[in-house]
Amino acid sequence: MIPTEGVRVWLATGYTDMRSGFPSLALRVQEILKHNPLGGNLFCFRGKRGNLLKVIWHDGQGASLFTKRLERGRFIWPTVEGGAVTVSPAQLSYLLSGIDWRNPQETWRPTRVG
């Protein structure tokens, strides 16, 4: 289960080689993003095609690597190159659902007519 409270979520901008595992992605976090990959934060990486996402997280006991592939559509991703963008856990939830996390629209439906 991906944690949602008390953690920061970072999106690594640009695209990442999705053949990478936890050690390679953690090195990328440390060298390129200048963050501690073992600090308990979530780091998200998107493949070149845009339909594959990997999330790494270290909980203090061990490392976790989560992968999600969208059957249709692409993950909405920041266009800035060579850095990281922080998002809220709620925005991550939208992102993982394939929803545009930058501007989610609340839909209201009437419960009755009259």
NORNORTA-V373382 format. One line per field, one symbol per residue. phi: phi as a letter, one per 40 degrees, with the letter a starting at -180 (. if undefined). psi: psi as a letter, one per 30 degrees, with the letter a starting at -180 (. if undefined). Layout:
phi = ???
psi = ???
This chain:
phi = .ccbbgbbbbbccgbbccccbddccccccccccgbccbcgccbbbbcccgbbbbbbabcgbacbbbbbbccbgbccbccccgaabcbcdcccccdccgccccacbcbbbccabi
psi = kklfkglkkkkjlalkjgfkaeeeeeeeeeeefhljfggflkkkkkleffgkkkkkkkgfelkkjkkkkkekalkkkkfkkgakkklleeeeeeeffgkjffikkkkkkkflk.
